[in-house]
Amino acid sequence: MPLIALGASAGGLEALEAFFNAAPTDEGWCFVVIQHLSPDYRSMMKNLLERQSYLKIRHVEEGLKLEPNTVYLNKPSEFVKLQDDRFTIRAYDEADGLPHLPIDYFFNSLRDRVPNRTFGVVLSGSGSDGTRGAVSMHSAGAAILVQTPHEAGFDSMPQSVLKSGAVDRILTANEMPDAIADILRNGKDTDRKNAELTSQISLEIQDILKRQTDIDFSAYKPDLVLRRIERRQQLLGFTNIEEYRQLLIANSTALDELYQDLLIGVTEFYRNPEAIAALRTNALDRLVHGKQDDDPIRVWVPACASGEEAYTIAIELSESMRQAGVDRKFRVIATDVHRRSIDIASAGIYDEDALAKMDPALRDRYFVSHMGQYIVDPSLRQKLIFSVHDALSDPPFMHLDLISCRNLLIYLNSEPRARMISMFMFGLRKDGYLLLGPSETLGPHSDDFEPVNQRWRLYRKASAHHGLDRALLTDRQRHTPRMSEPYRNVPEARRPLHMPTVDSLELRNRDTLIKSYDALLKRYAPSSILISADGRVLSWFGAASAFIDTMNNLAEWTIEDIVHPSLHFAINVGMEKLRRNKMDKYSRRVKVEFDNQQSQFCALTIEPLEQTSSARFLLVSIKLEDENPLPEPDAKEAALLASGDDGALLSRRITELERDLRLTEETLQQVTERLEASGEELQASNEELQASNEELQASNEELQSSNEELHAVNEELVTVTAEHELKIEELSDLNSNMELVLGLLKVGVLILDSSGRIRRFSKLVGREFQMEGHDVDRTLDVVGPRFDFVDLKKMSDATLMTGTSDSASGQHAGLDLTVETHPVDRSEDEGHGVVLIFRGFR
């Protein structure tokens, strides 16, 4: 039979009443309601639901079998689960922890039931109970319905399930029974009444995103994009996708949330450990052993999200080199279109939970612990480059040994997927490796790769051609101007007779021209070094490479670090001249002594590239000479040379630098003394703070435990309060009806307690005998009617004493009245009482 499991907590009473008010009573459905109930209060839910529905309502009992057209309610302090359509009950245990999650417990027991006859319904409530169970049921194929957050009195439980994505419908409580009937008839995936309109609005939303982020989501599968849009729409409580589109136009924050959701940035350290192990054995170790010392290993990780995958590969490369006992250079280029994700990855700071799958030894070797977080070690961090890059539209990186792109291609349409594989082929070297996700394939490019590990989709590039299909490239990747663009503003008389062809324009594109310029520089440029005004080496040409040393892999290329020491003096003089705005060309002959006891005579010419007062670049031209054209100067001549213009210029500069250095030393000395004093104070304060922190941590743990208990109790109290409010409304309604009946019968009622004090009276008695609300709790000898034919006080006291009824009749104010007294047995706490009935009113 169809089973509908309903989970509700705080604020769920109104939703349950609305649901069962609309639920059918003769369709053979079975309902199980799981609530958070207080163990100290007897729930009135059974009585309250019986007013809304003719369904049979029972409490769950051990071994009870499901019956159709029946509602089952859980009891306080018990877990309920279903096995073969029979209930099994277990009392709460201390080992279960707090807060108790009875909805998750019951939902999880339904995952093995026939999915197309099983439904999960999550209604109002605080906390997240029901989320894990809904995910479990949804993964098994059951339909999950969630109450609209705007309607829910407490939207935490519906919102939590919506965030998990395990939702089929989001509806108000009274709409759910019709939706369940529709799913039973047609299946849960048939709710596409406005499929064409929804698809059109989805395209319009993608256009909004493209204008805002410059990312074209049309490359992604339409169903995927639509599901993500509907998910964000449901989380915000919109039932109409057009209303959500209007929000995206007006609210940039909502647009950014959708943008982040569409990128699906799912990653973690050592995701699929077996895949990482296969990559290490079959690719990384081979690259480490097979590479030449001067040939660095280059890795590209597109769509890296927050960087965990890139760091994992960098760690495995480092470990492979450490075990092999070699020191190879490598660089991991990690890219993503999302700027915020790149910023997180660049920072390299992760919580302890993020490193849970990592070997503790690796974690301690490559991360530094600080204040409960882990920071990537700088020696590893400098080997990674993080950059904003759209792998779908930007040009690929080149000369790559490995590309790791896992679980991106599954979200793409066939054409963008083929384009991306084509770009991977273009960027990979011969015998380079490609790692894809376990559900991804190479498609039409499978012949260009040979599988290394088929299970984990690790391939080696087998073909030598680059494989770039220009027909698949986007306009951004081609860099090809449109035909009419160069001539749009050219007068007719000056336009060329023949418009350039596409081939000729392609020859002029940026990449081709840069390669041509490089060839021209190699052929015609003199041996020279290009230097910035602040002493950084930018590039060098020709034989000048013999005077450059970059083997130390220094991060900064400065004159002192990579240029031969014999050239320092002459270059520094040229830089000082540039600093003093002396723009003349400067020449000097230098003897360069190499480590192999060889020497080389050079003629240096230093000149600014820009003939302005703020030149930024120097070009140091080097002309090699076969032999020294001048005799070696003796010591006296060397001194005279040093005392010339160059020496004087550098001497003044040295004097200025020494003066600045002395001033800096004095300032540093003062700062150091202050820092030492502050350090001692901070040390003492730190010790006190550590002690206080330990106390606060202990207190925080106690408060957290107490808070969880209070949270559970609060939910139970909210449920009890809601039941009380409904009961009060019911009693108030009954009281109004009773007064209406007594008024129609012209009968007055006055009730006394065991001590003869007035407890309450009907409206008719109050009107006829001028009694007010403040007369309650007074006796009849103080207030109430005075009759000539009977003493009400004595008559009621006699009934209290004897426990027998009595009556009297007579005239009063022109009316023939009859007064009756009847004893009333109340509870043990309230004792006895008397009811006085007055008949004869008009």
VEXSEDO-690245 format. One line per 10 residues: number of its first residue (from 1); their letters; for each residue x, y, z of C-alpha. Coordinates in steps of 0.1 Angstrom, whole numbers, plus 5000, padded with zeros to 4 digits. Layout:
% residues N
NUM = a = X Y Z; ...
This chain:
% residues 842
1 = mplialgasa = 5000 5000 5000; 5012 5036 4996; 5030 5048 5027; 5033 5085 5035; 5059 5093 5062; 5055 5127 5077; 5081 5144 5098; 5072 5175 5119; 5084 5194 5149; 5078 5229 5161
11 = gglealeaff = 5050 5246 5143; 5040 5213 5126; 5005 5210 5142; 4989 5235 5118; 5007 5219 5088; 4994 5184 5098; 4959 5197 5102; 4960 5213 5068; 4975 5181 5053; 4949 5157 5067
21 = naaptdegwc = 4921 5181 5060; 4929 5176 5023; 4940 5139 5025; 4917 5112 5010; 4901 5088 5035; 4893 5059 5012; 4923 5055 4988; 4940 5029 5009; 4969 5051 5019; 4988 5047 5051
31 = fvviqhlspd = 5002 5076 5071; 5029 5076 5098; 5035 5109 5117; 5068 5113 5135; 5070 5142 5159; 5094 5156 5185; 5073 5149 5217; 5079 5158 5253; 5082 5128 5276; 5065 5147 5304
41 = yrsmmknlle = 5033 5155 5285; 5005 5134 5271; 5001 5145 5235; 4966 5154 5223; 4975 5150 5187; 4951 5121 5183; 4921 5141 5195; 4931 5171 5174; 4935 5152 5141; 4903 5133 5146
51 = rqsylkirhv = 4885 5167 5142; 4901 5171 5107; 4898 5136 5092; 4877 5105 5092; 4908 5083 5090; 4914 5058 5118; 4941 5072 5141; 4963 5049 5163; 4995 5051 5183; 5024 5030 5172
61 = eeglklepnt = 5029 4997 5190; 5056 4971 5188; 5049 4946 5161; 5019 4965 5148; 5013 4959 5110; 5004 4987 5086; 4968 4990 5077; 4953 5011 5049; 4933 5044 5056; 4951 5047 5090
71 = vylnkpsefv = 4972 5073 5106; 4999 5061 5130; 5014 5085 5157; 5047 5080 5175; 5050 5081 5213; 5074 5103 5233; 5110 5091 5239; 5109 5063 5214; 5125 5055 5180; 5103 5039 5154
81 = klqddrftir = 5113 5020 5124; 5096 4998 5098; 5105 4963 5089; 5084 4943 5064; 5055 4968 5071; 5056 4961 5108; 5067 4986 5135; 5097 4981 5157; 5102 5004 5187; 5133 5012 5207
91 = aydeadglph = 5135 5036 5237; 5159 5065 5236; 5193 5056 5250; 5222 5077 5265; 5244 5063 5237; 5222 5079 5211; 5235 5114 5220; 5216 5147 5217; 5196 5159 5201; 5175 5128 5193
101 = lpidyffnsl = 5165 5125 5156; 5135 5103 5154; 5125 5115 5119; 5159 5105 5104; 5157 5072 5122; 5123 5063 5107; 5130 5077 5072; 5162 5056 5070; 5142 5025 5077; 5121 5031 5046
111 = rdrvpnrtfg = 5150 5031 5020; 5144 4993 5013; 5107 4997 5007; 5092 4999 4972; 5102 5034 4962; 5073 5043 4939; 5049 5035 4968; 5068 5053 4995; 5068 5091 5002; 5087 5113 5026
121 = vvlsgsgsdg = 5071 5146 5038; 5090 5172 5057; 5069 5198 5075; 5076 5228 5098; 5103 5223 5125; 5136 5237 5138; 5169 5220 5134; 5178 5195 5106; 5160 5163 5116; 5148 5146 5085
131 = trgavsmhsa = 5175 5157 5062; 5197 5126 5063; 5167 5104 5061; 5153 5123 5031; 5186 5120 5013; 5186 5082 5020; 5150 5078 5007; 5156 5100 4977; 5187 5081 4967; 5166 5049 4968
141 = gaailvqtph = 5141 5064 4944; 5113 5075 4968; 5096 5109 4963; 5104 5136 4989; 5079 5165 4994; 5088 5196 5015; 5066 5223 5029; 5071 5258 5014; 5095 5276 5038; 5073 5307 5036
151 = eagfdsmpqs = 5043 5288 5049; 5062 5268 5076; 5060 5283 5111; 5096 5272 5116; 5115 5268 5083; 5148 5252 5095; 5138 5216 5087; 5124 5224 5052; 5154 5246 5044; 5178 5219 5055
161 = vlksgavdri = 5163 5193 5032; 5162 5218 5004; 5199 5226 5007; 5206 5188 5004; 5189 5188 4970; 5169 5156 4979; 5136 5172 4970; 5110 5164 4943; 5082 5189 4951; 5080 5220 4973
171 = ltanempdai = 5044 5227 4982; 5020 5240 5008; 5007 5214 5032; 4972 5213 5017; 4986 5208 4982; 5006 5177 4991; 4979 5150 4990; 4970 5160 4954; 5007 5159 4945; 5010 5124 4960
181 = adilrngkdt = 4981 5112 4940; 4996 5127 4908; 5029 5109 4915; 5012 5076 4922; 4994 5079 4888; 5021 5093 4866; 5055 5090 4884; 5074 5116 4902; 5092 5131 4871; 5060 5142 4852
191 = drknaeltsq = 5055 5176 4868; 5064 5195 4836; 5032 5214 4830; 5050 5245 4818; 5082 5228 4806; 5085 5250 4775; 5080 5282 4795; 5104 5270 4822; 5131 5262 4796; 5127 5296 4780
201 = isleiqdilk = 5131 5314 4814; 5161 5292 4821; 5178 5305 4790; 5169 5341 4800; 5185 5335 4834; 5216 5322 4817; 5218 5354 4796; 5216 5374 4828; 5245 5354 4842; 5266 5357 4810
211 = rqtdidfsay = 5262 5395 4811; 5272 5396 4848; 5300 5370 4849; 5311 5366 4813; 5306 5329 4817; 5285 5311 4790; 5265 5284 4808; 5250 5272 4775; 5279 5247 4774; 5265 5229 4804
221 = kpdlvlrrie = 5237 5203 4801; 5203 5221 4801; 5188 5197 4827; 5217 5203 4850; 5214 5241 4848; 5176 5239 4852; 5179 5217 4883; 5203 5242 4899; 5181 5271 4891; 5150 5253 4905
231 = rrqqllgftn = 5171 5244 4936; 5180 5280 4943; 5144 5290 4935; 5130 5265 4961; 5156 5275 4987; 5143 5311 4985; 5107 5299 4987; 5096 5309 4952; 5070 5286 4935; 5072 5305 4902
241 = ieeyrqllia = 5104 5306 4882; 5094 5339 4866; 5093 5355 4901; 5128 5341 4908; 5140 5356 4875; 5127 5390 4885; 5146 5386 4918; 5179 5378 4899; 5175 5410 4879; 5170 5432 4910
251 = nstaldelyq = 5193 5414 4935; 5230 5409 4927; 5235 5388 4959; 5209 5362 4947; 5225 5362 4913; 5260 5355 4928; 5245 5326 4949; 5231 5310 4917; 5264 5316 4899; 5283 5297 4927
261 = dlligvtefy = 5257 5270 4928; 5260 5264 4890; 5298 5260 4892; 5294 5229 4914; 5327 5233 4932; 5330 5199 4948; 5365 5188 4957; 5385 5174 4986; 5420 5163 4995; 5427 5127 4982
271 = rnpeaiaalr = 5392 5124 4966; 5390 5087 4955; 5422 5075 4971; 5425 5046 4947; 5425 5070 4918; 5453 5091 4934; 5472 5059 4940; 5468 5048 4904; 5479 5083 4892; 5510 5081 4915
281 = tnaldrlvhg = 5521 5047 4903; 5513 5049 4866; 5520 5086 4859; 5538 5107 4885; 5565 5081 4894; 5572 5076 4857; 5575 5114 4851; 5599 5117 4880; 5622 5089 4868; 5619 5097 4831
291 = kqdddpirvw = 5624 5135 4830; 5657 5152 4824; 5671 5174 4852; 5666 5206 4833; 5631 5198 4820; 5605 5207 4846; 5573 5187 4851; 5542 5208 4842; 5508 5199 4855; 5475 5216 4848
301 = vpacasgeea = 5444 5213 4870; 5414 5230 4853; 5383 5237 4874; 5403 5233 4906; 5376 5249 4928; 5392 5256 4962; 5425 5239 4954; 5424 5206 4972; 5430 5185 4941; 5459 5207 4930
311 = ytiaielses = 5476 5204 4964; 5470 5167 4965; 5489 5162 4931; 5517 5185 4943; 5521 5165 4975; 5522 5132 4956; 5548 5146 4932; 5569 5158 4961; 5566 5124 4978; 5575 5106 4946
321 = mrqagvdrkf = 5607 5127 4943; 5615 5122 4979; 5613 5084 4977; 5632 5084 4944; 5660 5106 4959; 5658 5132 4931; 5652 5169 4930; 5632 5178 4900; 5615 5211 4892; 5578 5210 4888
331 = rviatdvhrr = 5549 5234 4885; 5512 5228 4891; 5490 5253 4873; 5455 5253 4889; 5427 5274 4873; 5390 5281 4878; 5366 5307 4865; 5354 5315 4901; 5375 5343 4916; 5365 5335 4952
341 = sidiasagiy = 5375 5299 4949; 5409 5309 4935; 5414 5333 4964; 5406 5304 4989; 5430 5281 4970; 5458 5307 4969; 5455 5313 5006; 5461 5276 5013; 5443 5276 5047; 5420 5246 5055
351 = dedalakmdp = 5400 5233 5084; 5410 5201 5101; 5379 5183 5087; 5392 5191 5051; 5424 5170 5058; 5405 5141 5073; 5414 5117 5045; 5450 5126 5044; 5478 5105 5060; 5487 5123 5093
361 = alrdryfvsh = 5524 5120 5083; 5518 5139 5050; 5497 5164 5068; 5525 5172 5093; 5551 5173 5065; 5533 5197 5041; 5510 5217 5064; 5516 5240 5094; 5490 5239 5122; 5479 5273 5135
371 = mgqyivdpsl = 5449 5280 5157; 5429 5250 5147; 5436 5254 5110; 5462 5240 5086; 5483 5262 5063; 5501 5249 5033; 5539 5249 5038; 5556 5277 5018; 5580 5253 5002; 5551 5235 4986
381 = rqklifsvhd = 5529 5266 4980; 5555 5282 4958; 5553 5253 4933; 5517 5260 4925; 5502 5288 4904; 5465 5297 4909; 5448 5317 4882; 5413 5327 4870; 5409 5309 4837; 5379 5296 4817
391 = alsdppfmhl = 5389 5262 4804; 5359 5264 4780; 5368 5296 4762; 5404 5307 4771; 5434 5292 4753; 5450 5261 4769; 5483 5259 4787; 5512 5244 4767; 5540 5218 4772; 5521 5199 4798
401 = dliscrnlli = 5530 5165 4812; 5497 5159 4831; 5462 5173 4830; 5438 5164 4859; 5402 5173 4850; 5379 5151 4871; 5341 5154 4870; 5338 5185 4848; 5331 5169 4815; 5300 5151 4828
411 = ylnseprarm = 5283 5185 4832; 5290 5196 4796; 5272 5191 4763; 5289 5170 4736; 5303 5199 4716; 5320 5217 4745; 5332 5184 4758; 5349 5176 4725; 5364 5211 4724; 5379 5207 4758
421 = ismfmfglrk = 5394 5173 4750; 5408 5188 4718; 5424 5216 4738; 5438 5190 4763; 5455 5172 4734; 5469 5205 4721; 5484 5214 4755; 5498 5179 4763; 5532 5168 4753; 5537 5135 4735
431 = dgylllgpse = 5533 5107 4761; 5516 5132 4785; 5489 5120 4809; 5452 5129 4812; 5432 5120 4843; 5394 5122 4840; 5365 5114 4863; 5353 5077 4867; 5321 5085 4847; 5338 5105 4818
441 = tlgphsddfe = 5351 5093 4784; 5372 5107 4756; 5345 5103 4730; 5358 5108 4694; 5393 5114 4706; 5398 5079 4721; 5420 5069 4692; 5445 5096 4702; 5450 5082 4737; 5459 5048 4751
451 = pvnqrwrlyr = 5444 5038 4785; 5468 5034 4814; 5442 5027 4840; 5407 5022 4825; 5388 5021 4858; 5400 5055 4869; 5402 5070 4834; 5439 5076 4833; 5452 5079 4797; 5485 5086 4779
461 = kasahhgldr = 5486 5108 4748; 5497 5084 4720; 5496 5107 4690; 5522 5133 4681; 5498 5158 4664; 5484 5186 4685; 5448 5177 4676; 5434 5212 4679; 5402 5214 4658; 5397 5251 4650
471 = alltdrqrht = 5360 5244 4641; 5354 5237 4677; 5371 5268 4691; 5352 5298 4705; 5357 5333 4691; 5377 5341 4722; 5401 5312 4715; 5406 5319 4678; 5417 5356 4683; 5405 5361 4647
481 = prmsepyrnv = 5391 5396 4639; 5360 5399 4618; 5366 5406 4581; 5350 5440 4581; 5363 5453 4614; 5397 5467 4602; 5380 5486 4574; 5349 5498 4591; 5360 5534 4594; 5383 5536 4564
491 = pearrplhmp = 5372 5560 4536; 5361 5543 4504; 5390 5557 4483; 5416 5544 4508; 5403 5508 4511; 5424 5481 4495; 5412 5466 4462; 5412 5431 4477; 5399 5424 4512; 5422 5401 4532
501 = tvdslelrnr = 5412 5365 4534; 5406 5346 4566; 5439 5327 4562; 5459 5360 4559; 5442 5374 4590; 5449 5342 4609; 5486 5346 4600; 5484 5380 4617; 5470 5369 4650; 5487 5374 4682
511 = dtliksydal = 5503 5340 4688; 5517 5338 4653; 5532 5373 4654; 5548 5366 4688; 5565 5335 4674; 5577 5356 4644; 5591 5383 4667; 5609 5357 4687; 5626 5344 4656; 5636 5379 4645
521 = lkryapssil = 5651 5386 4679; 5671 5354 4678; 5684 5362 4643; 5691 5399 4645; 5691 5412 4681; 5726 5418 4696; 5737 5398 4726; 5721 5419 4754; 5703 5419 4787; 5671 5438 4794
531 = isadgrvlsw = 5670 5454 4828; 5643 5474 4846; 5651 5507 4864; 5649 5490 4898; 5675 5463 4890; 5653 5434 4879; 5664 5412 4849; 5635 5409 4825; 5651 5390 4796; 5683 5383 4777
541 = fgaasafidt = 5692 5375 4741; 5719 5356 4722; 5753 5350 4738; 5743 5370 4769; 5729 5338 4783; 5765 5328 4792; 5765 5356 4818; 5732 5346 4834; 5728 5319 4861; 5692 5308 4868
551 = mnnlaewtie = 5700 5273 4881; 5693 5283 4917; 5656 5286 4909; 5654 5320 4926; 5620 5336 4928; 5633 5371 4921; 5656 5377 4891; 5678 5406 4901; 5713 5417 4889; 5730 5406 4921
561 = divhpslhfa = 5713 5372 4920; 5716 5359 4884; 5740 5382 4865; 5778 5374 4865; 5796 5394 4893; 5821 5409 4868; 5793 5428 4852; 5778 5443 4884; 5800 5474 4886; 5794 5485 4850
571 = invgmeklrr = 5756 5478 4852; 5753 5496 4885; 5770 5527 4871; 5746 5527 4842; 5716 5524 4866; 5729 5552 4887; 5733 5574 4856; 5697 5566 4847; 5686 5574 4882; 5703 5608 4879
581 = nkmdkysrrv = 5686 5614 4845; 5720 5613 4826; 5707 5597 4794; 5739 5594 4775; 5750 5560 4762; 5776 5545 4786; 5803 5521 4773; 5829 5501 4792; 5853 5471 4787; 5851 5443 4812
591 = kvefdnqqsq = 5871 5411 4818; 5848 5382 4829; 5864 5353 4849; 5845 5320 4847; 5847 5291 4871; 5867 5269 4847; 5897 5294 4849; 5887 5308 4815; 5883 5345 4809; 5864 5365 4783
601 = fcaltieple = 5868 5402 4773; 5836 5421 4766; 5826 5455 4755; 5795 5466 4774; 5772 5494 4761; 5744 5505 4785; 5716 5527 4772; 5680 5535 4781; 5654 5522 4757; 5631 5552 4761
611 = qtssarfllv = 5644 5587 4754; 5624 5603 4782; 5632 5617 4816; 5614 5587 4832; 5629 5558 4813; 5620 5524 4829; 5643 5500 4810; 5680 5496 4803; 5695 5476 4775; 5730 5461 4783
621 = sikledenpl = 5746 5452 4750; 5775 5427 4752; 5801 5424 4724; 5825 5396 4728; 5862 5403 4720; 5888 5377 4710; 5916 5393 4731; 5922 5422 4754; 5926 5453 4732; 5944 5472 4760
631 = pepdakeaal = 5973 5462 4783; 5964 5451 4818; 5965 5482 4841; 5988 5480 4871; 5976 5488 4906; 5983 5525 4903; 5964 5528 4870; 5935 5508 4884; 5933 5533 4913; 5933 5562 4888
641 = lasgddgall = 5905 5545 4868; 5885 5540 4900; 5890 5577 4909; 5875 5588 4876; 5840 5599 4869; 5826 5564 4874; 5843 5560 4907; 5833 5594 4919; 5797 5587 4909; 5796 5554 4927
651 = srritelerd = 5815 5569 4957; 5788 5595 4962; 5762 5569 4959; 5780 5547 4985; 5782 5577 5009; 5745 5582 5006; 5737 5546 5012; 5760 5544 5042; 5743 5574 5058; 5709 5558 5052
661 = lrlteetlqq = 5721 5525 5066; 5733 5542 5098; 5700 5559 5103; 5682 5526 5097; 5704 5508 5122; 5696 5533 5149; 5659 5532 5142; 5659 5494 5142; 5678 5494 5175; 5651 5515 5191
671 = vterleasge = 5623 5494 5176; 5640 5462 5187; 5642 5474 5224; 5605 5483 5223; 5596 5450 5207; 5615 5431 5234; 5597 5449 5262; 5563 5444 5244; 5572 5408 5238; 5577 5401 5275
681 = elqasneelq = 5544 5417 5283; 5527 5398 5255; 5542 5365 5268; 5528 5371 5302; 5494 5381 5287; 5495 5350 5264; 5500 5326 5294; 5470 5342 5311; 5449 5341 5280; 5458 5304 5275
691 = asneelqasn = 5447 5296 5310; 5415 5316 5305; 5410 5299 5271; 5411 5264 5286; 5385 5274 5312; 5363 5290 5285; 5367 5259 5263; 5355 5237 5291; 5326 5261 5299; 5318 5262 5262
701 = eelqssneel = 5316 5224 5259; 5292 5224 5289; 5271 5252 5274; 5270 5234 5241; 5257 5202 5257; 5232 5222 5277; 5221 5241 5246; 5214 5209 5227; 5193 5197 5256; 5174 5230 5258
711 = havneelvtv = 5169 5230 5220; 5153 5196 5222; 5131 5206 5252; 5121 5238 5234; 5109 5220 5204; 5088 5197 5226; 5074 5227 5245; 5065 5245 5212; 5045 5214 5202; 5028 5212 5236
721 = taehelkiee = 5019 5249 5234; 5004 5245 5200; 4982 5217 5212; 4972 5237 5243; 4963 5267 5221; 4941 5245 5199; 4925 5229 5230; 4917 5264 5244; 4901 5274 5211; 4881 5242 5212
731 = lsdlnsnmel = 4869 5248 5247; 4861 5284 5239; 4840 5273 5210; 4822 5247 5232; 4815 5274 5258; 4800 5297 5232; 4778 5269 5219; 4767 5260 5254; 4757 5296 5261; 4738 5296 5228
741 = vlgllkvgvl = 4718 5265 5238; 4710 5277 5273; 4698 5310 5258; 4675 5292 5234; 4661 5270 5262; 4656 5300 5285; 4675 5282 5313; 4700 5299 5336; 4728 5280 5353; 4749 5290 5384
751 = ildssgrirr = 4777 5267 5396; 4791 5267 5432; 4821 5249 5446; 4823 5228 5478; 4825 5259 5500; 4795 5275 5485; 4814 5301 5464; 4804 5310 5429; 4826 5293 5402; 4807 5305 5371
761 = fsklvgrefq = 4773 5315 5359; 4756 5316 5325; 4750 5349 5306; 4712 5346 5312; 4717 5345 5350; 4741 5374 5348; 4716 5395 5328; 4685 5387 5349; 4702 5390 5383; 4727 5419 5375
771 = meghdvdrtl = 4758 5397 5382; 4792 5407 5369; 4825 5389 5364; 4839 5401 5397; 4812 5383 5415; 4830 5350 5409; 4844 5335 5441; 4818 5352 5463; 4790 5334 5482; 4752 5336 5477
781 = dvvgprfdfv = 4746 5355 5509; 4767 5384 5495; 4757 5384 5458; 4730 5367 5437; 4693 5368 5435; 4670 5372 5465; 4637 5352 5463; 4607 5354 5486; 4598 5318 5482; 4632 5302 5489
791 = dlkkmsdatl = 4666 5310 5506; 4691 5300 5479; 4720 5299 5504; 4703 5275 5527; 4690 5254 5499; 4724 5250 5482; 4741 5243 5516; 4716 5215 5522; 4723 5200 5489; 4761 5201 5497
801 = mtgtsdsasg = 4755 5184 5530; 4731 5157 5520; 4741 5152 5484; 4705 5152 5473; 4687 5173 5447; 4661 5198 5457; 4637 5223 5440; 4614 5252 5447; 4590 5273 5427; 4575 5308 5431
811 = qhagldltve = 4570 5343 5418; 4599 5367 5412; 4596 5400 5393; 4565 5388 5376; 4580 5355 5365; 4570 5320 5375; 4605 5306 5384; 4616 5271 5393; 4649 5267 5411; 4667 5233 5412
821 = thpvdrsede = 4699 5223 5431; 4719 5193 5420; 4751 5179 5436; 4781 5175 5414; 4810 5151 5421; 4843 5167 5409; 4878 5153 5410; 4895 5145 5443; 4914 5178 5443; 4883 5199 5436
831 = ghgvvlifrg = 4858 5181 5459; 4820 5185 5455; 4799 5213 5442; 4763 5224 5435; 4746 5234 5402; 4716 5257 5404; 4693 5256 5375; 4667 5284 5369; 4637 5278 5347; 4609 5301 5336
841 = fr = 4627 5331 5320; 4611 5347 5290
